[in-house]
Structure formats: structure tokens, C-alpha cells
Amino acid sequence: GFARLKEFSVSENNHIYGVFSSQAFAGGCELVVLDLSENEIGGTIPAEIARCRGLAVLNLWGNKLSGKIPTEIGLLKELRVFNLGNNSFHPDIPVSLVNCSKLSFLDLSRNNFSGDVPKTIGEFRQIKTLALHGNSFTGGIVSSGLLKIPNLTRLDLSSNKFSGDLPVELTQVSSLKYLILSNNSFSGSIPPEFGNLTGLQALDISYNNLTGTIPPEIGKLTSLLWLMLAQNMLTGEIPREIGNCSSLLWLNLADNMLSGALPVELSMIGTNAEKTFAFNRQNLVDPIGSGECLVMKRWIPAMYQPFSFVYTLLTRKSCRGLWDSVLRGEPLFPICVRDGDKVKTELAVSGYLQLTGNNLSGQIPPSLSNMKRLSLINLGYNNLSGSLPPEIGRIPLKVLNLTYNSISGRIPDELGDLTCLEILDLSFNNFSGEFPSAALSRLHQLNKLNVSFNKLLTGTVTMAGQLLTFDNDSFIGDPLLCVLSRPDSAACHHTSQLPIAPQPLDRRRLPRPPRRTIISLVLPALSLGIILCAILVLIFCHVARPSDDAPVVEMALVGKKMADDSAGCSSSSQPSSSSDPVKVFRLDKTAFTYTDILFATEHFSERRVVGSGGFGKVYRGVLPDGREVAVKKLLREGAEAEKEFRAEMEVLSGGEMGWRHPNLVALYGWCLFGAEKLLVYEYIPGGSLEEAISVGRLGGWRRRVEMAEGVARALVYLHHECYPAVVHRDVKSSNVLLDAEGRARVTDFGLARVMGPGDSHVSTVIAGSVGYVAPEYGQTWRATTKGDVYSYGVLLMELVTGRKAIGGVEGDRTEGACLVEWVKGLEAGPAGLRKAVDTAIEWGDGYGRMARVLELALWCTAEIPQRRPDMKEVLATLVEIRGGSRSPTSPSR
């Protein structure tokens, strides 16, 4: 019991099962802190908890608790933090809870509450943080009285089902510092009165249906650090008054319908963020565990440095620390800093400007060069024109993306001064003049370059310096550009000769209707044959956008459904053309068609095949926008094949999978065409981990541990960061691809299942692959995250031994010899270790670390699922192994 304890915490253990028993309080209770968050505890909260009269913190987040909140909680007069998030509690909140007069933090998120916000909420008077996100509330923001809570500082109503106008009454809560309203169905305009919330530091109204203009009153928010208005239907110009937001470092207005020129005043944002950071360092006392991870995922651009590295750290615990660090202005991101003529990298506060996907026009103002704290500028998919100002070379950028505009003139040599630039995308513009080979070859950190479809670019691309790392795909559709394959070569490659080169300028100027419309693909002016083809082929088109509360419907992607969406699908936002009668589902902003896929694969030519199996074949190709893709053509027919295809779509299209992860292979789109099913992935050039094992090119111990870490991070994301959790069910070396940097990327969700809290999937066939399937699955037919952990353990054994899971054991002539059984059968001690560890690993420190990885593999492949670690424990162990050292030892049995 808790008779003598002051604090009891088993937070994020995931190994505490059973019910919350009243017996724990039988001998009295002296607890001040009780933290049982992120475990597997079920049942109800026992009324006997009221014996803990001194209890100040009660954290039950992320369990399997249900039932009513006991009225006896109201007897806990010292209670300050009450966290019930991510459970299944009854929505009736007892009035007695108001008696907890010191309660300042209340988290009721992710409890499947619906209807109006309970009026009991409005009766609290000391609440500072109120988290109601991830429910299904539809109303009651005003009627509940929550906006009359006098000291409310942080309000998170995101990922609910609120609709109608944004309540202007919100602006009366003058104490608000963080207002999160994203992923709802709010409509109408942004009230000008929002400018009265002068203490706001974070405002997120993204992923709604807002229209009208951005009110100039937004310029009154001088403490605002983060403004997120992306994925709405806002129109008009960016107000000049936004330049008064002197603390604003992170601005995201992407995917709206904003027009006009970029205001010169934009360069003034974020020039005095230190004022807000200093205030937070003195005053920020923000309780933990209130949805920071969901907020961070909207804040951080997942695919772009220097921000994307944070995705490798996003466990629930680390989100708290990162969020706190961001608000205090603590150095977090590696950026370039000039010291005279020298450039050095140091940790600093790093901002971004994301305005992609609008109708902005005019020239990029040279004054943007004053934004010295920016690491990322994304102005792609607009109508910007004029020349690219050379002053842009003064910004310490990691990413510059200007794709799909009408920018003309020379590519300035000053881009060569962006010493730490990693991504440069100038494709689909009107650049002309000589390509600046000498300048760009100096960008030693550049890992993505795309200047495709700038048909007036001239000169020679000399493959020297960093340019040696790029192939012709970076220069597709530049007919006047001579690309030398190597420095000493005299033979030019003109990439316009590639058969798939499109006409990007015509395609780009097609109008872009709103994303939320449904378009019937009727082509009345076509010949009878094409009409018959269109009738026989039923292709639904989809547009995705990330959402924390998106429903999973038949063949639906992430996003709000229109009322007239009778098919359960939303349509493409791109207009059809007579030459492209059949369109393909797409998951990102850039549209491509079925015809584009045919061109890319040369009509599924055998010359384009890069892989095959029981599922069908994989073809390599290049889309018109220059992206290299792998088109997976599934040919299996029947109910089981249909179910697998829908499963992969559910996983890769639903919920939090809308957030790309650096260790997951991105899916660009898919197509269902009769019995033919197509998946369009990004192409990963390094082959699979299985191939690396087969040819013995796994490398040394460090590279192997890094590959193991990459897969672990992907599984941590699926198991612990996606809600509901995702079970892959087919973790194996052939489903791990290696990109150009050698980073491990997990693919093939054909057997995956989305799991609700506490669920396990019952199947009528054994899923997974021989040699990797957990033993309990053949007995219970139930798939859980622990099954993925077992499969991952087998993969670790492959990395350590350099042998395949099946048939890779030397000296064993038994067909299908199993690696797991062989490893477990080795004798303990150095002799067994020498047999297990790949001979390519030198004896010494590498052996010691490989031995520890082997210990971890044995832990992961424990016969009893409950004795296996979860993937967060696995990742933490791998990070420690890579960072520390230990003498060689035998794996524990």
C-alpha cells in the first residue's frame, strides 16, 4: 500500500498490468505524487483514493481506465495536477471536483467525450491549463463557461468536431498564452478581436475551414512566437502589420489561397523574440503531459533540417522537455553562424517561413535577408516572379524551396555562401543564364538539389565538389544544360531527352480548386472508346492532410469529408484533362496522374522492374516533377489481397501517419484500377537490408547499430506516437530499405493494422514472414506490438551475425534453418560469441558492442511476450550502446 510513501511513480513503464485496486489504499495514504501514466492499468479509479488527503499530483494518462470519475476526488483539497488523458472515462465530470480549489491543471484529452463541453468545466476558478483535445466535442465552448475561467493560460481544444464561427468570446480570456484550435471544422473569418490577446505566444488554428483575410490586428500580438494558420481557405494579402510581431519566429500560412506580394514588413518578424524568451525563463511554470507531442508535430517541419532531427526524439517524455526548451528560447537546432570570413555551426534558436501552396505573386523582397534566425524558407507552389535576390545568400539557411513558381533571371552565385544549405529546390521556374557550378559545388552539406524544368538554363554542370553527389535526376527538363558525368568527361547529357519529361509550365498554370471539393470525373467531349473506358474504370481520387482525429473510412485519406461525399472519398483538387482521363489517389500536394505513372514505368516495362515477389512487381520511374519513385504493382486477387491493400491504405493514410517520419518510406499516392492495385512510393536507392546481408556489405559495428536505431525509431513512432498504435506485423530485413545516406527506412505496410487502446488483431491466417513471426501468434492468432518486437529481435540477430533469418546458418543442412534457434543454442561465453558475431567485426570494442546488441536481440525474442521490452526501451538501449562501451561479454540466456 501507500501508507508510508510520499511519491510513487512508474510513469511510462508499460509493464504494469491489472486493475486499479482499492487495496492499495487499505492501510492509509500519505502520497503527495501518484504517477501511473503510460501503463496497462484497467478498471476504475477506486473511491478509496480519497484517503490520500495530501495528494497534489494524480497522473493516470495513457492507461485503460474507464467508468465514472469518483465524486470522492473532490475531497482532495491539495490536488493541483489531475491528468486523466488517453483513457476511456465516462463524460460526466462530478461537480464535487470543483472543491479541489488548488487544481491548476486538468487533462481530459483522448477520452472519446462527445457533445457539448460539460458545464462543470466552467465552474473551476484556478485552472491554468485545460486540455480537451482528441475528443469528439461539438459545442459548448461558450455555454460551458470555460471562457470565464479567470487565470486560464493554456487551452487545447484541437482534434475535436467543433464547427461554426470561431467564438469571439475567446478574446475575452486575456490571460491566454497558448491557444490550440487546430483540426476542427471552424468556418468563417478570423475575428479581428483576436488581436486583443496580447499575451498570446502560440496560436494554432490550422486544419479548419476558415475563410476571409488575415486580420491586420494580428500585428498587435508582439509576444507571439508561433502562428499556425495552414490548411484553411484564407484569401487576400498577408497584412503588413504582421511585421509588428517582433517575437514571431515560426510562421506557417501554407496551403491557403493568399495572394498579392510578400510584404517588405515580413522581414521584421522575429527580430525581438528574446523579449518573450526572457519572460518565459522567469515565469514559465507549465505542468507536464498536456499534448505537447501533438503540438510539436504541427510545429516541426518533419521533412526538413534542422527541424527533422527532433522527430527522432519525440517520445512523450522528451516532448515535454522540448516544448519547454522552445518556449524558453534555449539553443536546440544546429545552424550556421558567420564569424568574419569563417562559418561555424552552433546550436541556436532557429525559425522558419512556410508560405507554400498559395497564390502569392511579385518578387521575393531582398529585405528577407534581415531574417538572420531563419533556417527554412519554403515559398513553393505560388506565382512568384522576378529575379531571386542575391541577398538571400546572407540568411543561415538549411532549406530553400522555391519550386513551382515563375522566378526568372540567373541563379545567383551568392547561393554558394549558404554554407550549411542541405536542400535547394528551384525546379519548375523560369531561371535562365549560366548554371553556377562553381558556387554550388562549395555547398558541402547539400544533399538534395533540384533545378529541373528551367528550360532556359545554360552552361555546363561540372561534376565537382558537392555536385559529384548528384545524378541527372537533378537536371531533368533543362534542354540547354550540359551535364558532365564526371570532371574529366567531355560528353554532355541533356536530360530533356528522357521520355517522361512533361510540359511543366502548362501543367502548372492550371487553376487549383479548393481541396475540400468533390469532382466527378466526367469527360463529355471524348470519343466513345474513352467514354466507355471511363465508365468501366471506377477510380476515386483522394487528397490528404494531417489530422489527429481523422476517421478511417473505406478508401478514405486523412482530411475532412464534405457533406455530399456519398462514396466515402474526397476528390482530387486538380482538374482533369482530355489526355489524362484516369487519375490516381495522391497523398501530397503535388498531383500526378495514372498517365504519369505509365510514362514513368514505360507502361510497366520489364526494363523498369527493380523487385518482384508474391505480391507482384516493383518498377522504378521518375514523375514529371522530378521525383524518383518506386511503383509497387500488386497483382494478387481475392478477398485477402483486397484486405491487405486496404490495410496499407488505412495505415499510411490515416491518423498520425499523415506526419512523415524520417525512418518510414513516404507513400506519394495509390491507385485502385480493377484487380490492379498500385502504390507509388519514394524511391530508396540503397537497396534493402536483406540485400546488404546477402552480399556482406553491412559495414562495421557503428553502421549496424545506426541501422538498428533507424528501424527502432520507426517502430517507436508506430507503436507509441501514433494514436491508435500501429502494428506492422511484417518487420523483416527485406522491408527495411537503405537510402543514399545509409539510413534505414521501414516500408511495406501490407499486413499492418491500426490498433485501438488495448486491442489486439485476430486473424484467420498467420501474418508475417517465416523466421520472423512471434511464437505466440501461431497459437493465439493475435497480433500485438510485442510481436513486432520479436520480429525486430530477429532482425537484430541478422545485423550482428551477418546471416539471414532462414537458411543463413552455415553447417546446418536442414532446409529453412532458423537463426533464432541457432543463436539461442550457442554456448555461453567468448566461444559462443565468436561464432555469433559476424567475422567482419574486429575483436575489441566492436565485439563488445555487438555482444550487447545480441543481448538485446535475445531480450526481444523472449518466448513470453510480457518479458519482451517495448520499442522505446529498445531504442534507449541502442542509443546507450552506440554512445558507451563495455568489454566483450556473452549474451545472456
NUKOL-927254 format. One record per residue (C-alpha): residue in three letters; x, y, z. Coordinates in steps of 0.05 Angstrom, whole numbers, plus 5000, padded with zeros to 4 digits. Layout:
ALAXYZ ...
This chain:
GLY500050005000 PHE501750745002 ALA501650835078 ARG508751095083 LEU510451335013 LYS510552074994 GLU511651954920 PHE510251354876 SER511951384801 VAL512150834750 SER510951304692 GLU511951044620 ASN513550344645 ASN508549974601 HIS509449354644 ILE504349504699 TYR498149094685 GLY491748934723 VAL486449374755 PHE487049984799 SER485349634865 SER482549964927 GLN487149514968 ALA492949974952 PHE489850485000 ALA487649995054 GLY492950205104 GLY492150945094 CYS495751405046 GLU500951945054 LEU502252044979 VAL503652724950 VAL505152484880 LEU501951874846 ASP504251784774 LEU501851144739 SER501851444668 GLU503151024605 ASN501850334633 GLU496549794622 ILE492349924684 GLY484849794675 GLY478549834716 THR476150464751 ILE479150964798 PRO477650694868 ALA473851164914 GLU478850994969 ILE483951454935 ALA480652004975 ARG484651755034 CYS490652095003 ARG488652765031 GLY495453075016 LEU495552844943 ALA497853424898 VAL499353054832 LEU495052494804 ASN497352284735 LEU493651694703 TRP494851884630 GLY495251324578 ASN492150724613 LYS485850314603 LEU481750624657 SER474350724647 GLY467850864685 LYS465951484723 ILE470751954757 PRO469151834832 THR465852414868 GLU470752284926 ILE476252614885 GLY473153264909 LEU475853114978 LEU483053204954 LYS483853934974 GLU491253954956 LEU490453684886 ARG493954134835 VAL495053674775 PHE489653184752 ASN491352814687 LEU486352314660 GLY488252374586 ASN488251784538 ASN483451334576 SER476051174568 PHE472751544625 HIS465251704627 PRO463952424606 ASP460252614670 ILE465053044710 PRO462953064783 VAL461153744810 SER464953564873 LEU471453644834 VAL470454394838 ASN472054324912 CYS479354194892 SER480654934899 LYS488154884883 LEU487154504817 SER491054864763 PHE492054314711 LEU486453874682 ASP487553404624 LEU481453024597 SER484152924527 ARG483052304485 ASN477252024525 ASN472151964470 PHE467852514501 SER462552794455 GLY457053314453 ASP457953974489 VAL463654124536 PRO460853984606 LYS458654594645 THR462454344705 ILE468754554669 GLY466655284674 GLU465955254749 PHE473355164761 ARG476855814781 GLN484155624789 ILE485255234725 LYS491155494684 THR491954904636 LEU485854574605 ALA487054014554 LEU480753744520 HIS483953554453 GLY482752894417 ASN475452814436 SER469152894396 PHE466353534427 THR461753904381 GLY459954524421 GLY459554854489 ILE465755284486 VAL461755884507 SER455855564544 SER460355144588 GLY463155774619 LEU470355544608 LEU471956214577 LYS470456544644 ILE476056174680 PRO479956784703 ASN487156514700 LEU486756054640 THR493556054607 ARG493555454561 LEU487355194524 ASP487754604477 LEU481254444440 SER484654134379 SER482353504343 ASN475053544362 LYS468853664320 PHE467554394335 SER464454774277 GLY461555454261 ASP464956124272 LEU470856204318 PRO467756444384 VAL469457184391 GLU468657064466 LEU475456724465 THR478557414461 GLN475857584530 VAL480657084562 SER486257584568 SER490657104607 LEU491456624549 LYS498456474525 TYR497455834484 LEU491055744444 ILE490655104403 LEU484355024360 SER487054614301 ASN483854014267 ASN476654214276 SER471354474227 PHE471255204246 SER469055654189 GLY468056394176 SER473456914186 ILE478657024240 PRO475657544288 PRO479658184289 GLU478758164364 PHE484057614368 GLY488958194366 ASN486758364437 LEU490057724463 THR496558094471 GLY499657564516 LEU499057014465 GLN505456634449 ALA502556064407 LEU496456084363 ASP494555474322 ILE488155494281 SER490755034225 TYR486754494190 ASN479954834193 ASN475355144141 LEU476855874155 THR475756384100 GLY476657134092 THR483057514104 ILE488257504159 PRO486258104202 PRO491458654208 GLU490058654283 ILE494558034286 GLY500258534287 LYS498458714359 LEU501058034382 THR508158244398 SER509357644444 LEU507157134392 LEU512656624378 TRP508756144334 LEU502956284285 MET499955684250 LEU494255834201 ALA495955294150 GLN490854874112 ASN485055344112 MET481855754055 LEU484456444075 THR484756964020 GLY487457664009 GLU494357924023 ILE498957784081 PRO497858414124 ARG503658884130 GLU502158944204 ILE504858244214 GLY511758574215 ASN509958834284 CYS510058124311 SER517158214336 SER517457544372 LEU514657134313 LEU519956624293 TRP515556064267 LEU510456284214 ASN506355764175 LEU501056014127 ALA501755434078 ASP496155154035 ASN491255734035 MET489256193978 LEU493156803998 SER495057273942 GLY498957913929 ALA506258073941 LEU510357884001 PRO510358504045 VAL517058814058 GLU515058854132 LEU515258094134 SER522758144145 MET521558464213 ILE518257864246 GLY522257524300 THR527258084308 ASN525958134383 ALA523957444405 GLU528857484463 LYS523857924499 THR518757354502 PHE524056824516 ALA526757234575 PHE519757294604 ASN518756544598 ARG525356384631 GLN523056784692 ASN515756594693 LEU514555934656 VAL512055414704 ASP507954974657 PRO505354304681 ILE507453684643 GLY503753204598 SER498553614562 GLY499153424489 GLU505953724474 CYS507553184423 LEU501453344380 VAL503154074382 MET510453944367 LYS508653544305 ARG504854124276 TRP510354604295 ILE516254204268 PRO517054114192 ALA518153364191 MET521853314126 TYR526653894134 GLN533054024171 PRO534854274221 PHE528054114250 SER527053394227 PHE532253114275 VAL527453264331 TYR522852714304 THR528052214327 LEU526952464399 LEU519452514402 THR517552064459 ARG512152344505 LYS517352494558 SER522052844511 CYS516353264481 ARG515453584549 GLY522753794553 LEU523054014480 TRP516754434487 ASP519554754549 SER526154894515 VAL522755214455 LEU518655684498 ARG524855894537 GLY528956014474 GLU534255514493 PRO539155314437 LEU536254694404 PHE537854684329 PRO544554674294 ILE545155294249 CYS550755654213 VAL553756274244 ARG558756734209 ASP564856954247 GLY568457424199 ASP570357014138 LYS569356364175 VAL562955984183 LYS561655534243 THR555855114266 GLU552855214334 LEU546355074370 ALA541455654368 VAL534155844363 SER532055714291 GLY525855984256 TYR522255844191 LEU517756164139 GLN512755684107 LEU508256004055 THR507855434005 GLY501455283967 ASN498355973960 ASN497556463902 LEU502856963924 SER505857383868 GLY511157903855 GLN518557883872 ILE521757593934 PRO523758223973 PRO531258293985 SER529658514055 LEU528457784074 SER535957764084 ASN534858124150 MET531657484179 LYS538157234210 ARG534756694251 LEU531456324194 SER533655624176 LEU528055454128 ILE524455844073 ASN519055474035 LEU515555903983 GLY513955343934 TYR507455283894 ASN505956023887 ASN506256513829 LEU512556893850 SER516357233793 GLY522157693782 SER529257503799 LEU531857153861 PRO535257693903 PRO542657543915 GLU541757793987 ILE538457134004 GLY545556854009 ARG546257224076 ILE541056804112 PRO543656194151 LEU539055724113 LYS538754974116 VAL532954934067 LEU530955374008 ASN524855123969 LEU522155553913 THR519255013868 TYR513355153822 ASN513755903814 SER515556353756 ILE522156633782 SER526756843726 GLY533757103715 ARG540356793737 ILE541156333795 PRO545456793839 ASP552556583855 GLU551156823926 LEU547456173939 GLY554455883946 ASP555056284011 LEU549555864043 THR554955424073 CYS550254984113 LEU544854914060 GLU542254194056 ILE536254254009 LEU535854713948 ASP529654633904 LEU529055133847 SER525254663799 PHE519454873755 ASN521355603748 ASN523956043691 PHE531256113712 SER536056273655 GLY543256413643 GLU549356013662 PHE548555493716 PRO553155693776 SER557055043781 ALA562955343818 ALA558555673871 LEU554155073885 SER559954593887 ARG562154943951 LEU555854733989 HIS558854134023 GLN552653974064 LEU547853984005 ASN544253313999 LYS538453503954 LEU538953933892 ASN533354023842 VAL533654523785 SER529354113738 PHE524854433685 ASN528255103679 LYS528555073604 LEU532955693594 LEU538555473640 THR545055433601 GLY552355263611 THR555654643638 VAL554454283703 THR561454093723 MET561153493768 ALA566053743820 GLY565653843895 GLN558753713923 LEU555753673854 LEU559152993846 THR553952713893 PHE548052863846 ASP545852503784 ASN541952723722 ASP535352703760 SER537053383790 PHE537053693720 ILE531153363683 GLY527853813632 ASP533654313624 PRO534954213549 LEU540454743544 LEU544354493603 CYS550354053592 VAL551253553649 LEU558153233652 SER558152543683 ARG565052663714 PRO570153233716 ASP574552953661 SER568852783615 ALA567353163552 ALA560652813537 CYS554453213553 HIS548052923579 HIS541953323560 THR536553083608 SER530853343565 GLN531852713524 LEU528752293579 PRO522052003554 ILE518052233615 ALA519552973611 PRO512953343618 GLN510954043599 PRO511154333669 LEU509555053653 ASP502854873620 ARG501154383675 ARG502954863730 ARG498455423706 LEU492155013711 PRO487555303765 ARG487654973833 PRO480554893860 PRO479554833936 ARG482054193968 ARG475454034000 THR471253963937 ILE468653333904 ILE469753293830 SER466152803785 LEU471052583731 VAL466252663672 LEU469452793605 PRO463752933556 ALA467953143497 LEU471752493489 SER470951943438 LEU466451353451 GLY472350893468 ILE474951353522 ILE467851463550 LEU466950713555 CYS473650653589 ALA471751193639 ILE465250833655 LEU468550153665 VAL474150423708 LEU471850693775 ILE477551093804 PHE476551503866 CYS481352073878 HIS483852303946 VAL487352893977 ALA490752804045 ARG492153284100 PRO494653104170 SER489453064225 ASP489552794295 ASP482252594292 ALA481152364221 PRO476251794214 VAL478151154178 VAL473151034123 GLU473350584063 MET478950814019 ALA478951504051 LEU485151904066 VAL486452394121 GLY482053004116 LYS475253294128 LYS469652984087 MET464653414051 ALA457253314065 ASP455953063995 ASP461652553998 SER457051963988 ALA462551503966 GLY466651604029 CYS472151923989 SER474452613971 SER476652803902 SER483053073871 SER483953813873 GLN486953813804 PRO482753893742 SER482453343692 SER484753403620 SER482853043557 SER489552703554 ASP489052453625 PRO482352113635 VAL484451693694 LYS487352003757 VAL490751693816 PHE489951773890 ARG495352233918 LEU497652373988 ASP501553013979 LYS500353683947 THR503653533880 ALA498653193834 PHE500552643786 THR496252223742 TYR495651503720 THR498651703654 ASP504651993691 ILE505651303723 LEU505150963655 PHE510551433627 ALA514951353688 THR514750593684 GLU514850573608 HIS508050233611 PHE510549763665 SER516349533622 GLU520648953647 ARG526649403639 ARG523949823696 VAL522949243745 VAL527349303807 GLY523948783850 SER518748233849 GLY515347733895 GLY508847403912 PHE505548093916 GLY507348293845 LYS512848743819 VAL516249403836 TYR518049883780 ARG522850473782 GLY520951123749 VAL521151883752 LEU514952313758 PRO514252963718 ASP516253383778 GLY522953013781 ARG521552553840 GLU524251863832 VAL519051353852 ALA518150613863 VAL511450373836 LYS509049743871 LYS504149373827 LEU500048873867 LEU497148323824 ARG494347853877 GLU486847793871 GLY481647563920 ALA479047803987 GLU485647714024 ALA489448143974 GLU483948673977 LYS484348664053 GLU491948754053 PHE491449334005 ARG486149684046 ALA490349554108 GLU496349904078 MET492050494058 GLU488950534127 VAL495850564159 LEU499251034110 SER493251484101 GLY490051524169 GLY491151884235 GLU498152094253 MET501251734193 GLY499852394157 TRP506152614193 ARG512252364154 HIS517752044194 PRO524952034170 ASN525451274181 LEU519051104144 VAL518751064068 ALA514051614043 LEU507951394003 TYR506351913949 GLY499851613925 TRP495950993905 CYS491150743853 LEU485750203851 PHE484450003779 GLY480149383777 ALA484448803800 GLU490649233792 LYS493049593854 LEU498650103852 LEU502750423907 VAL507351003890 TYR513051063940 GLU519151503941 TYR524851113911 ILE530150903960 PRO536650783922 GLY540750383971 GLY537149713964 SER534549314023 LEU537749084087 GLU536648374064 GLU540848504002 ALA546348824045 ILE546448194088 SER546747744027 VAL552748083996 GLY556348224061 ARG556248984059 LEU553449144128 GLY559649524147 GLY562549594217 TRP559249584285 ARG557350314284 ARG553750284218 ARG549949664241 VAL547749994305 GLU545550614267 MET541350184220 ALA538349834281 GLU536850514311 GLY533350744248 VAL528650154248 ALA527450234323 ARG525650974314 ALA520550784261 LEU517350264306 VAL517450734366 TYR513551214323 LEU508550694301 HIS507550384370 HIS507950984416 GLU506951624377 CYS501251424330 TYR494351424361 PRO491650894357 ALA498150494355 VAL500150144291 VAL502649424290 HIS506949304228 ARG506448534231 ASP511848424178 VAL518248704205 LYS523948374167 SER530448564132 SER527248584063 ASN522349104088 VAL528049564111 LEU530849994055 LEU537250394057 ASP537251094029 ALA543151453997 GLU545851644065 GLY545250924090 ARG539451104136 ALA534550534149 ARG527450654124 VAL521750174141 THR516850014085 ASP511249524065 PHE505249604110 GLY501349074071 LEU499948684135 ALA499549264184 ARG493749404229 VAL491550024268 MET490349814340 GLY485650164388 PRO487650224461 GLY488549534489 ASP486549184424 SER489848614390 HIS488248394320 VAL485447694309 SER486947394241 THR485046754207 VAL491846684175 ILE498846754204 ALA501347434183 GLY508647604175 SER514447214146 VAL517546544165 GLY523346634213 TYR520647294240 VAL513747114266 ALA512947114342 PRO511446424370 GLU505046634406 TYR501846864341 GLY501146154315 GLN497445974379 THR493146584394 TRP492446884324 ARG493147564359 ALA497848094334 THR500648604384 THR506449084386 LYS510348544424 GLY510048124360 ASP513548684323 VAL518748704379 TYR520147954368 SER520948054293 TYR525548644307 GLY529748194353 VAL530747714295 LEU532948304251 LEU538048494305 MET540847794303 GLU541647864227 LEU545548514237 VAL550048204290 THR551347544255 GLY551047764182 ARG546547164170 LYS539447114143 ALA533646944188 ILE532346304149 GLY537545884114 GLY543346314134 VAL546445844185 GLU552945534160 GLY553844794170 ASP546444674180 ARG543644294121 THR536644294148 GLU532344664098 GLY529845314129 ALA534645314188 CYS532345854237 LEU537246384260 VAL533746504327 GLU534345774347 TRP541645754325 VAL543546374366 LYS539846124428 GLY543245454421 LEU550345734423 GLU554445614485 ALA555346194532 GLY561946564537 PRO567146804487 ALA566846174444 GLY559446264431 LEU560447004419 ARG565846874367 LYS561146414330 ALA555346914333 VAL558647574315 ASP560047694241 THR567347574225 ALA567448254191 ILE567248574260 GLU574048654290 TRP575348374360 GLY575348914413 ASP570549494425 GLY566349294365 TYR565548584392 GLY563448854460 ARG558049294429 MET555648744383 ALA555148284444 ARG550548794477 VAL546348834414 LEU545848084416 GLU543548114488 LEU538248604467 ALA536148134410 LEU535247564459 TRP531048004504 CYS526748204444 THR525747474424 ALA523647224494 GLU518446674488 ILE513447034534 PRO511147694503 GLN510648044570 ARG518047934582 ARG520048304519 PRO521749044521 ASP517649564485 MET520749944428 LYS522250554470 GLU526450124516 VAL529849814456 LEU531550494426 ALA534250754492 THR538650144498 LEU541350224427 VAL542950954438 GLU546750774501 ILE550550224465 ARG552550684409 GLY554751224458 GLY558250794510 SER562850194512 ARG563449554551 SER568148964550 PRO566148374507 THR561347924543 SER557047334527 PRO549747444512 SER545247274570 ARG540846664562 
